[in-house]
Amino acid sequence: MDSSPPSPLPGAQAGPRRRRALVPLTLLALLGLLVLLMARGLQRDPHALPSALVGQRAPALALPPLDPGQPPAASALLGRPWVLNVWASWCEPCTQEWPQLQQLAAQGVAVVGLNYKDDAAAARRWLQRAGRSPFETSLQDADGRAALDWGVSGVPETFIVDAQGVVRWRHAGALTPQVLQEQFWPLWRKFQP
């Protein structure tokens, strides 16, 4: 009788080798998937972030006016569509969108400003230097809590609120002529009486 151990089946020793060879391939496949997901994320417009508020009632704006001579927001907005623009004197893109906000006001759009985490005196000086203000009133959100209620991720941001007080649109970033033409005006017209 042969006392030598039985010979392994063909390919039996290849199992551990095959598994070791699969580890780098699996890692490579996972890395490729991660790269694809990141590339897809980079292609998204950061200004097109979804807002949980769209379709919901607008949060209350029980804040003091930036200029004590301005009316409180609640009385200025009752029963009509309006726009909330979140801005700050230290915000460069806010300066860039100023002509678009003035255009909205000149065309009869009720625009309310929400001055975000800003020094009130600096904000008033900025408004004086910027020229004709588009805001019917601008509210002072010194601690940023109201902006949190609105889900603001940065300044500037702009919202359309319908006459029933429901948020219908949000735009993160500066308003541009293209944004007004392609997004704002078509939607705004739907809320006009």
C-alpha positions in Angstrom: 0.0 0.0 0.0 1.0 3.5 -0.8 1.5 5.5 2.4 1.8 8.8 0.6 -1.0 11.4 1.2 -3.7 11.5 -1.4 -3.0 14.0 -4.1 -5.1 17.1 -4.0 -7.9 17.5 -6.5 -7.0 19.5 -9.5 -7.5 23.3 -8.7 -7.9 22.7 -5.0 -4.8 24.7 -4.2 -5.9 27.4 -6.6 -8.8 28.3 -4.3 -6.8 30.5 -1.8 -4.8 32.0 -4.6 -7.9 32.8 -6.5 -9.4 34.4 -3.5 -6.3 36.5 -3.0 -6.4 37.6 -6.6 -10.1 38.6 -6.2 -9.3 41.0 -3.3 -7.5 43.6 -5.5 -10.1 43.2 -8.2 -12.9 43.8 -5.7 -11.1 46.9 -4.3 -10.5 48.2 -7.8 -14.2 47.7 -8.7 -15.2 49.6 -5.5 -12.8 52.4 -6.2 -14.2 52.7 -9.8 -17.8 52.9 -8.3 -16.7 55.6 -5.9 -15.1 57.6 -8.7 -18.3 57.3 -10.8 -20.4 58.5 -7.8 -18.1 61.5 -7.2 -18.1 62.4 -10.8 -21.8 62.4 -10.9 -21.9 64.6 -7.8 -19.5 67.1 -9.4 -21.8 67.4 -12.4 -24.7 68.6 -10.3 -25.4 72.3 -10.0 -24.6 73.3 -6.4 -27.3 76.1 -6.8 -30.0 73.5 -7.5 -30.0 72.0 -4.1 -33.4 70.8 -3.1 -35.3 72.7 -0.4 -37.5 70.9 2.1 -39.5 74.1 2.3 -40.8 74.1 -1.3 -44.5 73.2 -1.1 -44.6 74.0 2.7 -45.8 77.1 4.6 -43.2 79.8 4.8 -41.6 80.2 8.3 -42.7 83.2 10.3 -40.6 86.4 9.9 -41.1 87.9 13.4 -37.9 90.0 13.2 -37.2 93.7 13.6 -36.8 95.8 10.4 -33.2 96.8 9.6 -34.4 100.3 9.4 -36.8 101.2 12.2 -38.9 103.3 9.7 -39.7 100.3 7.5 -43.0 98.4 8.0 -43.0 95.0 9.7 -43.0 92.1 7.2 -46.3 90.5 8.1 -48.4 93.6 7.2 -46.4 94.1 3.9 -47.0 90.5 2.7 -50.5 89.6 3.6 -52.5 88.0 0.7 -50.1 88.5 -2.2 -47.1 86.6 -3.6 -43.7 87.9 -2.6 -40.0 87.2 -2.7 -37.6 86.7 0.2 -34.0 87.5 -0.6 -31.3 86.6 2.0 -28.4 89.0 1.8 -25.5 90.5 3.8 -23.3 93.5 3.4 -20.2 91.3 3.5 -21.5 89.1 0.6 -19.9 89.8 -2.8 -22.5 87.8 -4.8 -25.2 89.9 -3.1 -23.7 92.9 -4.9 -23.6 91.1 -8.2 -27.4 90.3 -8.0 -28.4 93.8 -7.0 -29.5 94.9 -10.5 -31.7 91.8 -10.8 -33.4 92.6 -7.5 -33.9 96.2 -8.6 -35.5 94.9 -11.8 -37.9 92.7 -9.8 -39.0 95.6 -7.6 -39.3 97.9 -10.7 -41.7 95.3 -12.2 -43.9 95.3 -9.1 -42.6 92.2 -7.3 -42.8 92.6 -3.5 -39.2 91.8 -2.3 -38.4 91.4 1.3 -34.8 91.3 2.5 -33.5 89.1 5.2 -30.2 90.6 6.4 -28.2 87.6 7.5 -25.7 87.6 10.4 -24.7 91.2 9.7 -23.9 94.3 11.7 -27.0 96.5 11.4 -25.0 99.7 10.9 -22.8 98.1 8.2 -25.9 96.8 6.4 -27.6 100.2 6.4 -24.4 101.8 5.0 -24.3 99.1 2.3 -27.9 99.8 1.3 -27.2 103.6 1.1 -24.1 103.0 -1.1 -25.9 100.4 -3.3 -28.5 102.9 -4.5 -32.3 102.4 -4.8 -33.2 99.5 -2.5 -35.5 96.8 -4.0 -36.7 95.8 -0.6 -40.1 96.8 0.7 -38.6 96.0 4.0 -35.4 94.3 5.1 -35.4 92.3 8.3 -32.5 91.9 10.7 -31.5 88.3 11.3 -28.5 89.1 13.5 -28.0 85.5 14.9 -29.1 83.7 11.7 -31.9 81.7 13.4 -34.6 82.8 10.9 -32.3 81.8 8.0 -32.0 78.3 9.7 -35.8 78.1 9.7 -35.8 78.8 6.0 -33.0 76.2 5.4 -30.6 78.8 4.1 -27.2 77.2 3.2 -25.5 80.5 2.4 -26.0 84.0 1.0 -27.5 85.0 -1.3 -30.6 82.8 -1.5 -34.0 83.8 -2.9 -37.4 82.3 -2.4 -40.9 82.8 -4.0 -43.8 82.6 -1.6 -47.3 82.5 -3.0 -50.3 84.6 -1.7 -51.3 81.7 0.6 -47.9 81.8 2.3 -46.5 78.6 0.7 -42.9 78.5 -0.5 -42.9 77.7 -4.2 -39.2 78.2 -5.3 -35.7 78.5 -3.9 -32.6 79.6 -5.6 -29.2 79.4 -3.9 -26.6 81.8 -5.2 -26.9 85.1 -7.0 -29.8 85.8 -9.2 -28.6 86.3 -12.8 -30.6 87.6 -15.9 -30.6 84.0 -17.1 -32.1 82.6 -13.8 -34.8 85.3 -13.9 -35.7 84.6 -17.5 -35.6 80.8 -17.4 -36.8 80.1 -13.8 -38.1 83.0 -11.9 -40.5 84.8 -14.4 -42.2 81.6 -15.7 -43.0 80.6 -12.2 -43.8 84.0 -10.9 -46.5 84.5 -13.6 -48.4 81.5 -12.3 -49.0 83.2 -9.0 -50.4 86.5 -10.3 -54.1 87.2 -10.0 
